């Protein structure tokens, strides 16, 4: 089954560490395919395939300037991922806050017991 919704396309594109590294480089500014390929031990066609996946997910765009085809980061799909994950972040923060409160309670009780025994 091939995912067609934007969130699934974005998550699938982000699943690959090479594509995440490419996005990290693009977060610093526009790059050509050759510049993006520099740190990787792979052919330009292999890098181009990664770029096509990122482009299909809407995470990058490419323009044409003379013979150059610079790539740029398009952050909007990342907002969709952040929005999707937000309720889970809130859930875990609430759970960790409750755990922190419980540990403080235990620590306070332990300090009281230590004072009583002294």
Biopython code that builds the backbone (N, CA, C, O; Angstrom):
import numpy as np
from Bio.PDB.StructureBuilder import StructureBuilder

atoms = [
    (1, "UNK", "N", (0.840, -1.180, 0.000)),
    (1, "UNK", "CA", (0.000, 0.000, 0.000)),
    (1, "UNK", "C", (0.888, 1.247, 0.000)),
    (1, "UNK", "O", (1.811, 1.338, 0.809)),
    (2, "UNK", "N", (0.633, 2.185, -0.868)),
    (2, "UNK", "CA", (1.390, 3.422, -0.956)),
    (2, "UNK", "C", (0.588, 4.527, -0.286)),
    (2, "UNK", "O", (-0.575, 4.763, -0.612)),
    (3, "UNK", "N", (1.235, 5.195, 0.654)),
    (3, "UNK", "CA", (0.569, 6.281, 1.372)),
    (3, "UNK", "C", (0.452, 7.499, 0.466)),
    (3, "UNK", "O", (1.382, 7.836, -0.267)),
    (4, "UNK", "N", (-0.696, 8.147, 0.526)),
    (4, "UNK", "CA", (-0.885, 9.330, -0.303)),
    (4, "UNK", "C", (-1.181, 10.583, 0.523)),
    (4, "UNK", "O", (-1.157, 11.691, -0.013)),
    (5, "UNK", "N", (-1.461, 10.421, 1.827)),
    (5, "UNK", "CA", (-1.723, 11.621, 2.622)),
    (5, "UNK", "C", (-0.400, 12.290, 2.989)),
    (5, "UNK", "O", (0.636, 11.633, 3.084)),
    (6, "UNK", "N", (-0.451, 13.581, 3.189)),
    (6, "UNK", "CA", (0.756, 14.364, 3.428)),
    (6, "UNK", "C", (1.560, 13.927, 4.631)),
    (6, "UNK", "O", (2.788, 13.863, 4.564)),
    (7, "UNK", "N", (0.886, 13.623, 5.742)),
    (7, "UNK", "CA", (1.597, 13.216, 6.943)),
    (7, "UNK", "C", (2.360, 11.923, 6.710)),
    (7, "UNK", "O", (3.514, 11.802, 7.119)),
    (8, "UNK", "N", (1.725, 10.952, 6.054)),
    (8, "UNK", "CA", (2.401, 9.682, 5.781)),
    (8, "UNK", "C", (3.589, 9.869, 4.852)),
    (8, "UNK", "O", (4.638, 9.254, 5.045)),
    (9, "UNK", "N", (3.426, 10.721, 3.842)),
    (9, "UNK", "CA", (4.540, 10.998, 2.930)),
    (9, "UNK", "C", (5.696, 11.660, 3.675)),
    (9, "UNK", "O", (6.860, 11.321, 3.457)),
    (10, "UNK", "N", (5.373, 12.592, 4.544)),
    (10, "UNK", "CA", (6.408, 13.281, 5.313)),
    (10, "UNK", "C", (7.129, 12.320, 6.234)),
    (10, "UNK", "O", (8.360, 12.301, 6.273)),
    (11, "UNK", "N", (6.373, 11.519, 6.980)),
    (11, "UNK", "CA", (6.996, 10.570, 7.908)),
    (11, "UNK", "C", (7.833, 9.536, 7.167)),
    (11, "UNK", "O", (8.906, 9.157, 7.636)),
    (12, "UNK", "N", (7.357, 9.080, 6.020)),
    (12, "UNK", "CA", (8.125, 8.113, 5.230)),
    (12, "UNK", "C", (9.430, 8.749, 4.746)),
    (12, "UNK", "O", (10.479, 8.105, 4.753)),
    (13, "UNK", "N", (9.363, 10.003, 4.329)),
    (13, "UNK", "CA", (10.575, 10.688, 3.875)),
    (13, "UNK", "C", (11.557, 10.880, 5.036)),
    (13, "UNK", "O", (12.768, 10.764, 4.849)),
    (14, "UNK", "N", (11.045, 11.169, 6.214)),
    (14, "UNK", "CA", (11.897, 11.391, 7.378)),
    (14, "UNK", "C", (12.455, 10.097, 7.967)),
    (14, "UNK", "O", (13.359, 10.135, 8.803)),
    (15, "UNK", "N", (11.927, 8.965, 7.540)),
    (15, "UNK", "CA", (12.367, 7.684, 8.092)),
    (15, "UNK", "C", (13.802, 7.343, 7.714)),
    (15, "UNK", "O", (14.433, 6.523, 8.382)),
    (16, "UNK", "N", (14.323, 7.949, 6.667)),
    (16, "UNK", "CA", (15.668, 7.624, 6.195)),
    (16, "UNK", "C", (16.694, 8.619, 6.752)),
    (16, "UNK", "O", (16.503, 9.828, 6.626)),
    (17, "UNK", "N", (17.778, 8.129, 7.366)),
    (17, "UNK", "CA", (18.763, 9.042, 7.946)),
    (17, "UNK", "C", (19.470, 9.924, 6.911)),
    (17, "UNK", "O", (19.844, 11.055, 7.223)),
    (18, "UNK", "N", (19.653, 9.432, 5.702)),
    (18, "UNK", "CA", (20.283, 10.255, 4.662)),
    (18, "UNK", "C", (19.394, 11.441, 4.327)),
    (18, "UNK", "O", (19.879, 12.561, 4.169)),
    (19, "UNK", "N", (18.093, 11.196, 4.219)),
    (19, "UNK", "CA", (17.176, 12.299, 3.908)),
    (19, "UNK", "C", (17.112, 13.294, 5.055)),
    (19, "UNK", "O", (17.011, 14.499, 4.821)),
    (20, "UNK", "N", (17.170, 12.804, 6.305)),
    (20, "UNK", "CA", (17.194, 13.737, 7.441)),
    (20, "UNK", "C", (18.465, 14.579, 7.421)),
    (20, "UNK", "O", (18.427, 15.767, 7.741)),
    (21, "UNK", "N", (19.585, 13.975, 7.049)),
    (21, "UNK", "CA", (20.844, 14.722, 6.962)),
    (21, "UNK", "C", (20.773, 15.767, 5.848)),
    (21, "UNK", "O", (21.281, 16.878, 6.004)),
    (22, "UNK", "N", (20.155, 15.419, 4.744)),
    (22, "UNK", "CA", (19.976, 16.379, 3.645)),
    (22, "UNK", "C", (19.131, 17.561, 4.125)),
    (22, "UNK", "O", (19.462, 18.713, 3.845)),
    (23, "UNK", "N", (18.049, 17.283, 4.842)),
    (23, "UNK", "CA", (17.204, 18.368, 5.360)),
    (23, "UNK", "C", (17.979, 19.247, 6.338)),
    (23, "UNK", "O", (17.808, 20.466, 6.348)),
    (24, "UNK", "N", (18.823, 18.637, 7.151)),
    (24, "UNK", "CA", (19.620, 19.418, 8.108)),
    (24, "UNK", "C", (20.558, 20.364, 7.363)),
    (24, "UNK", "O", (20.751, 21.504, 7.785)),
    (25, "UNK", "N", (21.137, 19.904, 6.269)),
    (25, "UNK", "CA", (22.010, 20.774, 5.481)),
    (25, "UNK", "C", (21.209, 21.887, 4.821)),
    (25, "UNK", "O", (21.673, 23.024, 4.731)),
    (26, "UNK", "N", (20.013, 21.562, 4.364)),
    (26, "UNK", "CA", (19.178, 22.578, 3.718)),
    (26, "UNK", "C", (18.650, 23.601, 4.727)),
    (26, "UNK", "O", (18.310, 24.722, 4.348)),
    (27, "UNK", "N", (18.580, 23.231, 5.993)),
    (27, "UNK", "CA", (18.155, 24.176, 7.022)),
    (27, "UNK", "C", (19.166, 25.319, 7.150)),
    (27, "UNK", "O", (18.834, 26.392, 7.656)),
    (28, "UNK", "N", (20.400, 25.085, 6.689)),
    (28, "UNK", "CA", (21.437, 26.116, 6.715)),
    (28, "UNK", "C", (21.359, 27.026, 5.496)),
    (28, "UNK", "O", (21.971, 28.094, 5.477)),
    (29, "UNK", "N", (20.606, 26.609, 4.474)),
    (29, "UNK", "CA", (20.470, 27.425, 3.276)),
    (29, "UNK", "C", (20.409, 26.566, 2.023)),
    (29, "UNK", "O", (20.608, 25.352, 2.074)),
    (30, "UNK", "N", (20.131, 27.213, 0.896)),
    (30, "UNK", "CA", (20.027, 26.515, -0.385)),
    (30, "UNK", "C", (21.320, 25.792, -0.719)),
    (30, "UNK", "O", (22.415, 26.245, -0.387)),
    (31, "UNK", "N", (21.163, 24.646, -1.390)),
    (31, "UNK", "CA", (22.315, 23.863, -1.835)),
    (31, "UNK", "C", (21.989, 23.255, -3.189)),
    (31, "UNK", "O", (20.828, 22.987, -3.497)),
    (32, "UNK", "N", (23.024, 23.039, -3.995)),
    (32, "UNK", "CA", (22.851, 22.292, -5.243)),
    (32, "UNK", "C", (22.925, 20.803, -4.922)),
    (32, "UNK", "O", (23.328, 20.414, -3.826)),
    (33, "UNK", "N", (22.539, 19.991, -5.870)),
    (33, "UNK", "CA", (22.601, 18.540, -5.684)),
    (33, "UNK", "C", (24.037, 18.117, -5.411)),
    (33, "UNK", "O", (24.287, 17.275, -4.549)),
    (34, "UNK", "N", (24.964, 18.690, -6.133)),
    (34, "UNK", "CA", (26.377, 18.351, -5.931)),
    (34, "UNK", "C", (26.824, 18.695, -4.519)),
    (34, "UNK", "O", (27.526, 17.909, -3.882)),
    (35, "UNK", "N", (26.428, 19.857, -4.024)),
    (35, "UNK", "CA", (26.786, 20.247, -2.657)),
    (35, "UNK", "C", (26.141, 19.318, -1.638)),
    (35, "UNK", "O", (26.759, 18.961, -0.634)),
    (36, "UNK", "N", (24.899, 18.929, -1.898)),
    (36, "UNK", "CA", (24.212, 18.024, -0.971)),
    (36, "UNK", "C", (24.849, 16.639, -0.961)),
    (36, "UNK", "O", (24.833, 15.956, 0.063)),
    (37, "UNK", "N", (25.405, 16.227, -2.085)),
    (37, "UNK", "CA", (25.991, 14.886, -2.204)),
    (37, "UNK", "C", (27.363, 14.793, -1.544)),
    (37, "UNK", "O", (27.809, 13.695, -1.212)),
    (38, "UNK", "N", (28.045, 15.931, -1.347)),
    (38, "UNK", "CA", (29.430, 15.928, -0.856)),
    (38, "UNK", "C", (29.691, 15.035, 0.350)),
    (38, "UNK", "O", (30.632, 14.243, 0.303)),
    (39, "UNK", "N", (28.909, 15.116, 1.433)),
    (39, "UNK", "CA", (29.271, 14.328, 2.616)),
    (39, "UNK", "C", (28.900, 12.839, 2.532)),
    (39, "UNK", "O", (29.239, 12.065, 3.427)),
    (40, "UNK", "N", (28.221, 12.450, 1.483)),
    (40, "UNK", "CA", (27.737, 11.074, 1.396)),
    (40, "UNK", "C", (28.581, 10.252, 0.429)),
    (40, "UNK", "O", (29.042, 10.753, -0.596)),
    (41, "UNK", "N", (28.770, 9.017, 0.764)),
    (41, "UNK", "CA", (29.483, 8.099, -0.119)),
    (41, "UNK", "C", (28.462, 7.400, -1.009)),
    (41, "UNK", "O", (28.212, 6.202, -0.879)),
    (42, "UNK", "N", (27.886, 8.174, -1.908)),
    (42, "UNK", "CA", (26.909, 7.623, -2.855)),
    (42, "UNK", "C", (26.959, 8.445, -4.131)),
    (42, "UNK", "O", (27.484, 9.559, -4.155)),
    (43, "UNK", "N", (26.414, 7.886, -5.167)),
    (43, "UNK", "CA", (26.435, 8.549, -6.470)),
    (43, "UNK", "C", (25.440, 9.716, -6.499)),
    (43, "UNK", "O", (24.528, 9.789, -5.676)),
    (44, "UNK", "N", (25.629, 10.610, -7.446)),
    (44, "UNK", "CA", (24.671, 11.708, -7.634)),
    (44, "UNK", "C", (23.272, 11.191, -7.958)),
    (44, "UNK", "O", (22.298, 11.748, -7.451)),
    (45, "UNK", "N", (23.128, 10.133, -8.795)),
    (45, "UNK", "CA", (21.784, 9.615, -9.028)),
    (45, "UNK", "C", (21.116, 9.101, -7.744)),
    (45, "UNK", "O", (19.904, 9.238, -7.580)),
    (46, "UNK", "N", (21.898, 8.516, -6.846)),
    (46, "UNK", "CA", (21.326, 8.041, -5.572)),
    (46, "UNK", "C", (20.848, 9.222, -4.732)),
    (46, "UNK", "O", (19.777, 9.162, -4.128)),
    (47, "UNK", "N", (21.631, 10.286, -4.691)),
    (47, "UNK", "CA", (21.222, 11.486, -3.958)),
    (47, "UNK", "C", (19.975, 12.072, -4.611)),
    (47, "UNK", "O", (19.060, 12.516, -3.917)),
    (48, "UNK", "N", (19.937, 12.075, -5.928)),
    (48, "UNK", "CA", (18.764, 12.592, -6.645)),
    (48, "UNK", "C", (17.505, 11.808, -6.299)),
    (48, "UNK", "O", (16.422, 12.384, -6.191)),
    (49, "UNK", "N", (17.642, 10.511, -6.126)),
    (49, "UNK", "CA", (16.472, 9.709, -5.726)),
    (49, "UNK", "C", (15.971, 10.130, -4.347)),
    (49, "UNK", "O", (14.764, 10.217, -4.122)),
    (50, "UNK", "N", (16.897, 10.391, -3.424)),
    (50, "UNK", "CA", (16.496, 10.876, -2.099)),
    (50, "UNK", "C", (15.799, 12.230, -2.224)),
    (50, "UNK", "O", (14.801, 12.489, -1.551)),
    (51, "UNK", "N", (16.325, 13.075, -3.077)),
    (51, "UNK", "CA", (15.722, 14.404, -3.261)),
    (51, "UNK", "C", (14.313, 14.296, -3.845)),
    (51, "UNK", "O", (13.432, 15.079, -3.490)),
    (52, "UNK", "N", (14.100, 13.334, -4.731)),
    (52, "UNK", "CA", (12.752, 13.146, -5.297)),
    (52, "UNK", "C", (11.758, 12.750, -4.216)),
    (52, "UNK", "O", (10.615, 13.207, -4.223)),
    (53, "UNK", "N", (12.190, 11.900, -3.285)),
    (53, "UNK", "CA", (11.308, 11.510, -2.177)),
    (53, "UNK", "C", (10.982, 12.732, -1.324)),
    (53, "UNK", "O", (9.828, 12.945, -0.952)),
    (54, "UNK", "N", (11.993, 13.528, -1.017)),
    (54, "UNK", "CA", (11.771, 14.736, -0.220)),
    (54, "UNK", "C", (10.879, 15.726, -0.945)),
    (54, "UNK", "O", (10.033, 16.375, -0.330)),
    (55, "UNK", "N", (11.067, 15.843, -2.249)),
    (55, "UNK", "CA", (10.249, 16.761, -3.046)),
    (55, "UNK", "C", (8.799, 16.283, -3.118)),
    (55, "UNK", "O", (7.872, 17.087, -3.018)),
    (56, "UNK", "N", (8.605, 14.980, -3.292)),
    (56, "UNK", "CA", (7.254, 14.416, -3.340)),
    (56, "UNK", "C", (6.509, 14.651, -2.021)),
    (56, "UNK", "O", (5.293, 14.840, -2.008)),
    (57, "UNK", "N", (7.259, 14.637, -0.914)),
    (57, "UNK", "CA", (6.655, 14.884, 0.404)),
    (57, "UNK", "C", (6.467, 16.370, 0.666)),
    (57, "UNK", "O", (5.882, 16.745, 1.683)),
    (58, "UNK", "N", (6.947, 17.219, -0.225)),
    (58, "UNK", "CA", (6.810, 18.663, -0.052)),
    (58, "UNK", "C", (7.829, 19.264, 0.895)),
    (58, "UNK", "O", (7.698, 20.424, 1.288)),
    (59, "UNK", "N", (8.854, 18.490, 1.273)),
    (59, "UNK", "CA", (9.846, 18.971, 2.224)),
    (59, "UNK", "C", (10.927, 19.834, 1.586)),
    (59, "UNK", "O", (11.600, 20.601, 2.274)),
    (60, "UNK", "N", (11.093, 19.711, 0.277)),
    (60, "UNK", "CA", (12.047, 20.561, -0.429)),
    (60, "UNK", "C", (11.407, 21.045, -1.726)),
    (60, "UNK", "O", (10.429, 20.477, -2.212)),
    (61, "UNK", "N", (11.977, 22.093, -2.261)),
    (61, "UNK", "CA", (11.599, 22.544, -3.601)),
    (61, "UNK", "C", (12.889, 22.781, -4.368)),
    (61, "UNK", "O", (13.943, 23.040, -3.786)),
    (62, "UNK", "N", (12.783, 22.687, -5.679)),
    (62, "UNK", "CA", (13.944, 22.921, -6.536)),
    (62, "UNK", "C", (13.574, 23.987, -7.557)),
    (62, "UNK", "O", (12.460, 24.014, -8.081)),
    (63, "UNK", "N", (14.519, 24.850, -7.823)),
    (63, "UNK", "CA", (14.308, 25.871, -8.843)),
    (63, "UNK", "C", (15.412, 25.726, -9.878)),
    (63, "UNK", "O", (16.347, 24.944, -9.708)),
    (64, "UNK", "N", (15.287, 26.479, -10.931)),
    (64, "UNK", "CA", (16.306, 26.427, -11.971)),
    (64, "UNK", "C", (16.878, 27.825, -12.150)),
    (64, "UNK", "O", (16.155, 28.779, -12.439)),
    (65, "UNK", "N", (18.174, 27.925, -11.974)),
    (65, "UNK", "CA", (18.895, 29.174, -12.192)),
    (65, "UNK", "C", (20.043, 28.850, -13.141)),
    (65, "UNK", "O", (21.066, 28.305, -12.725)),
    (66, "UNK", "N", (19.874, 29.181, -14.394)),
    (66, "UNK", "CA", (20.835, 28.828, -15.454)),
    (66, "UNK", "C", (21.017, 27.312, -15.447)),
    (66, "UNK", "O", (20.043, 26.576, -15.609)),
    (67, "UNK", "N", (22.245, 26.835, -15.262)),
    (67, "UNK", "CA", (22.459, 25.385, -15.257)),
    (67, "UNK", "C", (22.331, 24.796, -13.851)),
    (67, "UNK", "O", (22.427, 23.580, -13.686)),
    (68, "UNK", "N", (22.118, 25.634, -12.839)),
    (68, "UNK", "CA", (22.022, 25.176, -11.454)),
    (68, "UNK", "C", (20.584, 24.852, -11.088)),
    (68, "UNK", "O", (19.653, 25.502, -11.563)),
    (69, "UNK", "N", (20.408, 23.855, -10.249)),
    (69, "UNK", "CA", (19.078, 23.531, -9.718)),
    (69, "UNK", "C", (19.160, 23.520, -8.193)),
    (69, "UNK", "O", (19.210, 22.453, -7.581)),
    (70, "UNK", "N", (19.175, 24.692, -7.587)),
    (70, "UNK", "CA", (19.289, 24.731, -6.125)),
    (70, "UNK", "C", (18.049, 24.137, -5.447)),
    (70, "UNK", "O", (16.923, 24.259, -5.927)),
    (71, "UNK", "N", (18.310, 23.500, -4.324)),
    (71, "UNK", "CA", (17.239, 22.919, -3.501)),
    (71, "UNK", "C", (17.091, 23.788, -2.262)),
    (71, "UNK", "O", (18.067, 24.338, -1.752)),
    (72, "UNK", "N", (15.855, 23.902, -1.786)),
    (72, "UNK", "CA", (15.621, 24.658, -0.560)),
    (72, "UNK", "C", (14.612, 23.891, 0.305)),
    (72, "UNK", "O", (13.739, 23.179, -0.191)),
    (73, "UNK", "N", (14.771, 24.068, 1.594)),
    (73, "UNK", "CA", (13.889, 23.443, 2.569)),
    (73, "UNK", "C", (12.523, 24.102, 2.533)),
    (73, "UNK", "O", (12.421, 25.327, 2.463)),
    (74, "UNK", "N", (11.484, 23.301, 2.580)),
    (74, "UNK", "CA", (10.099, 23.776, 2.700)),
    (74, "UNK", "C", (9.567, 23.233, 4.026)),
    (74, "UNK", "O", (9.165, 22.071, 4.087)),
    (75, "UNK", "N", (9.553, 24.033, 5.077)),
    (75, "UNK", "CA", (9.242, 23.527, 6.413)),
    (75, "UNK", "C", (7.773, 23.242, 6.712)),
    (75, "UNK", "O", (7.474, 22.646, 7.747)),
    (76, "UNK", "N", (6.856, 23.641, 5.852)),
    (76, "UNK", "CA", (5.423, 23.474, 6.158)),
    (76, "UNK", "C", (5.037, 22.039, 6.517)),
    (76, "UNK", "O", (4.300, 21.849, 7.484)),
    (77, "UNK", "N", (5.498, 21.018, 5.785)),
    (77, "UNK", "CA", (5.109, 19.656, 6.165)),
    (77, "UNK", "C", (5.606, 19.256, 7.555)),
    (77, "UNK", "O", (5.001, 18.409, 8.212)),
    (78, "UNK", "N", (6.701, 19.859, 7.999)),
    (78, "UNK", "CA", (7.204, 19.553, 9.333)),
    (78, "UNK", "C", (6.246, 20.067, 10.403)),
    (78, "UNK", "O", (6.162, 19.495, 11.489)),
    (79, "UNK", "N", (5.522, 21.146, 10.098)),
    (79, "UNK", "CA", (4.509, 21.659, 11.026)),
    (79, "UNK", "C", (3.410, 20.615, 11.214)),
    (79, "UNK", "O", (2.895, 20.435, 12.318)),
    (80, "UNK", "N", (3.059, 19.931, 10.127)),
    (80, "UNK", "CA", (2.059, 18.867, 10.221)),
    (80, "UNK", "C", (2.501, 17.744, 11.140)),
    (80, "UNK", "O", (1.694, 17.205, 11.898)),
    (81, "UNK", "N", (3.770, 17.387, 11.080)),
    (81, "UNK", "CA", (4.309, 16.352, 11.969)),
    (81, "UNK", "C", (4.274, 16.855, 13.411)),
    (81, "UNK", "O", (3.869, 16.128, 14.318)),
    (82, "UNK", "N", (4.700, 18.101, 13.616)),
    (82, "UNK", "CA", (4.689, 18.675, 14.968)),
    (82, "UNK", "C", (3.266, 18.721, 15.531)),
    (82, "UNK", "O", (3.048, 18.407, 16.701)),
    (83, "UNK", "N", (2.306, 19.112, 14.700)),
    (83, "UNK", "CA", (0.910, 19.160, 15.141)),
    (83, "UNK", "C", (0.399, 17.765, 15.496)),
    (83, "UNK", "O", (-0.332, 17.592, 16.471)),
    (84, "UNK", "N", (0.788, 16.779, 14.700)),
    (84, "UNK", "CA", (0.375, 15.402, 14.959)),
    (84, "UNK", "C", (0.954, 14.896, 16.284)),
    (84, "UNK", "O", (0.275, 14.193, 17.033)),
    (85, "UNK", "N", (2.208, 15.255, 16.567)),
    (85, "UNK", "CA", (2.898, 14.755, 17.757)),
    (85, "UNK", "C", (2.561, 15.527, 19.033)),
    (85, "UNK", "O", (2.792, 15.027, 20.134)),
    (86, "UNK", "N", (2.020, 16.734, 18.899)),
    (86, "UNK", "CA", (1.767, 17.585, 20.056)),
    (86, "UNK", "C", (0.928, 16.921, 21.159)),
    (86, "UNK", "O", (1.315, 17.006, 22.324)),
    (87, "UNK", "N", (-0.195, 16.267, 20.852)),
    (87, "UNK", "CA", (-0.949, 15.631, 21.932)),
    (87, "UNK", "C", (-0.146, 14.562, 22.679)),
    (87, "UNK", "O", (-0.324, 14.381, 23.884)),
    (88, "UNK", "N", (0.729, 13.862, 21.971)),
    (88, "UNK", "CA", (1.563, 12.845, 22.625)),
    (88, "UNK", "C", (2.611, 13.498, 23.514)),
    (88, "UNK", "O", (2.913, 12.989, 24.593)),
    (89, "UNK", "N", (3.169, 14.621, 23.070)),
    (89, "UNK", "CA", (4.125, 15.353, 23.895)),
    (89, "UNK", "C", (3.456, 15.821, 25.183)),
    (89, "UNK", "O", (4.023, 15.698, 26.269)),
    (90, "UNK", "N", (2.244, 16.357, 25.050)),
    (90, "UNK", "CA", (1.512, 16.824, 26.231)),
    (90, "UNK", "C", (1.208, 15.660, 27.174)),
    (90, "UNK", "O", (1.321, 15.799, 28.391)),
    (91, "UNK", "N", (0.827, 14.523, 26.615)),
    (91, "UNK", "CA", (0.540, 13.331, 27.428)),
    (91, "UNK", "C", (1.767, 12.930, 28.237)),
    (91, "UNK", "O", (1.669, 12.715, 29.445)),
    (92, "UNK", "N", (2.913, 12.829, 27.587)),
    (92, "UNK", "CA", (4.123, 12.392, 28.282)),
    (92, "UNK", "C", (4.628, 13.438, 29.261)),
    (92, "UNK", "O", (5.165, 13.082, 30.311)),
    (93, "UNK", "N", (4.473, 14.708, 28.949)),
    (93, "UNK", "CA", (4.863, 15.729, 29.911)),
    (93, "UNK", "C", (4.003, 15.651, 31.166)),
    (93, "UNK", "O", (4.505, 15.799, 32.280)),
    (94, "UNK", "N", (2.710, 15.419, 30.983)),
    (94, "UNK", "CA", (1.816, 15.297, 32.141)),
    (94, "UNK", "C", (2.197, 14.071, 32.979)),
    (94, "UNK", "O", (2.216, 14.137, 34.208)),
    (95, "UNK", "N", (2.495, 12.968, 32.317)),
    (95, "UNK", "CA", (2.891, 11.759, 33.052)),
    (95, "UNK", "C", (4.200, 11.973, 33.796)),
    (95, "UNK", "O", (4.334, 11.556, 34.947)),
    (96, "UNK", "N", (5.160, 12.614, 33.156)),
    (96, "UNK", "CA", (6.435, 12.870, 33.816)),
    (96, "UNK", "C", (6.282, 13.858, 34.960)),
    (96, "UNK", "O", (6.966, 13.735, 35.976)),
    (97, "UNK", "N", (5.394, 14.837, 34.813)),
    (97, "UNK", "CA", (5.117, 15.766, 35.915)),
    (97, "UNK", "C", (4.526, 15.019, 37.105)),
    (97, "UNK", "O", (4.910, 15.274, 38.247)),
    (98, "UNK", "N", (3.589, 14.094, 36.849)),
    (98, "UNK", "CA", (3.002, 13.301, 37.940)),
    (98, "UNK", "C", (4.061, 12.429, 38.609)),
    (98, "UNK", "O", (4.065, 12.293, 39.832)),
    (99, "UNK", "N", (4.957, 11.837, 37.821)),
    (99, "UNK", "CA", (6.032, 11.027, 38.371)),
    (99, "UNK", "C", (6.951, 11.883, 39.225)),
    (99, "UNK", "O", (7.373, 11.456, 40.300)),
    (100, "UNK", "N", (7.263, 13.081, 38.762)),
    (100, "UNK", "CA", (8.104, 14.007, 39.523)),
    (100, "UNK", "C", (7.444, 14.352, 40.856)),
    (100, "UNK", "O", (8.104, 14.362, 41.895)),
    (101, "UNK", "N", (6.138, 14.637, 40.823)),
    (101, "UNK", "CA", (5.402, 14.937, 42.061)),
    (101, "UNK", "C", (5.450, 13.746, 43.018)),
    (101, "UNK", "O", (5.657, 13.927, 44.218)),
    (102, "UNK", "N", (5.265, 12.560, 42.510)),
    (102, "UNK", "CA", (5.284, 11.349, 43.335)),
    (102, "UNK", "C", (6.664, 11.144, 43.961)),
    (102, "UNK", "O", (6.766, 10.806, 45.140)),
    (103, "UNK", "N", (7.718, 11.347, 43.180)),
    (103, "UNK", "CA", (9.067, 11.179, 43.710)),
    (103, "UNK", "C", (9.378, 12.218, 44.775)),
    (103, "UNK", "O", (10.063, 11.910, 45.750)),
    (104, "UNK", "N", (8.888, 13.446, 44.607)),
    (104, "UNK", "CA", (9.078, 14.474, 45.631)),
    (104, "UNK", "C", (8.354, 14.093, 46.922)),
    (104, "UNK", "O", (8.869, 14.296, 48.022)),
    (105, "UNK", "N", (7.155, 13.538, 46.768)),
    (105, "UNK", "CA", (6.394, 13.090, 47.937)),
    (105, "UNK", "C", (7.158, 11.998, 48.677)),
    (105, "UNK", "O", (7.266, 12.029, 49.903)),
    (106, "UNK", "N", (7.683, 11.044, 47.937)),
    (106, "UNK", "CA", (8.459, 9.972, 48.571)),
    (106, "UNK", "C", (9.697, 10.515, 49.267)),
    (106, "UNK", "O", (10.044, 10.082, 50.367)),
    (107, "UNK", "N", (10.357, 11.460, 48.625)),
    (107, "UNK", "CA", (11.560, 12.050, 49.201)),
    (107, "UNK", "C", (11.222, 12.803, 50.482)),
    (107, "UNK", "O", (11.956, 12.710, 51.467)),
    (108, "UNK", "N", (10.122, 13.544, 50.479)),
    (108, "UNK", "CA", (9.694, 14.285, 51.668)),
    (108, "UNK", "C", (9.373, 13.328, 52.800)),
    (108, "UNK", "O", (9.766, 13.563, 53.942)),
    (109, "UNK", "N", (8.657, 12.245, 52.494)),
    (109, "UNK", "CA", (8.321, 11.249, 53.526)),
    (109, "UNK", "C", (9.572, 10.591, 54.087)),
    (109, "UNK", "O", (9.662, 10.334, 55.287)),
    (110, "UNK", "N", (10.530, 10.322, 53.217)),
    (110, "UNK", "CA", (11.776, 9.700, 53.654)),
    (110, "UNK", "C", (12.555, 10.642, 54.568)),
    (110, "UNK", "O", (13.150, 10.196, 55.550)),
    (111, "UNK", "N", (12.559, 11.933, 54.259)),
    (111, "UNK", "CA", (13.249, 12.908, 55.101)),
    (111, "UNK", "C", (12.577, 13.012, 56.459)),
    (111, "UNK", "O", (13.260, 13.141, 57.475)),
    (112, "UNK", "N", (11.237, 12.958, 56.496)),
    (112, "UNK", "CA", (10.505, 12.986, 57.773)),
    (112, "UNK", "C", (10.862, 11.765, 58.615)),
    (112, "UNK", "O", (11.103, 11.877, 59.817)),
    (113, "UNK", "N", (10.892, 10.597, 57.971)),
    (113, "UNK", "CA", (11.228, 9.361, 58.689)),
    (113, "UNK", "C", (12.643, 9.434, 59.235)),
    (113, "UNK", "O", (12.899, 8.980, 60.350)),
    (114, "UNK", "N", (13.570, 9.999, 58.463)),
    (114, "UNK", "CA", (14.959, 10.124, 58.917)),
    (114, "UNK", "C", (15.039, 11.043, 60.129)),
    (114, "UNK", "O", (15.798, 10.767, 61.058)),
    (115, "UNK", "N", (14.265, 12.139, 60.138)),
    (115, "UNK", "CA", (14.275, 13.078, 61.258)),
    (115, "UNK", "C", (13.680, 12.430, 62.506)),
    (115, "UNK", "O", (14.154, 12.657, 63.619)),
    (116, "UNK", "N", (12.651, 11.632, 62.315)),
    (116, "UNK", "CA", (12.012, 10.960, 63.472)),
    (116, "UNK", "C", (12.963, 9.951, 64.102)),
    (116, "UNK", "O", (12.986, 9.788, 65.322)),
    (117, "UNK", "N", (13.745, 9.277, 63.268)),
    (117, "UNK", "CA", (14.651, 8.269, 63.774)),
    (117, "UNK", "C", (15.889, 8.875, 64.421)),
    (117, "UNK", "O", (16.588, 8.204, 65.180)),
    (118, "UNK", "N", (16.163, 10.140, 64.123)),
    (118, "UNK", "CA", (17.374, 10.771, 64.677)),
    (118, "UNK", "C", (17.195, 11.243, 66.083)),
    (118, "UNK", "O", (18.126, 11.791, 66.674)),
]
sb = StructureBuilder()
sb.init_structure("model")
sb.init_model(0)
sb.init_chain("A")
sb.init_seg("    ")
for serial, (resi, resn, name, xyz) in enumerate(atoms, 1):
    if name == "N":
        sb.init_residue(resn, " ", resi, " ")
    sb.init_atom(name, np.array(xyz, "f"), 0.0, 1.0, " ", f" {name:<3s}", serial, name[0])
structure = sb.get_structure()
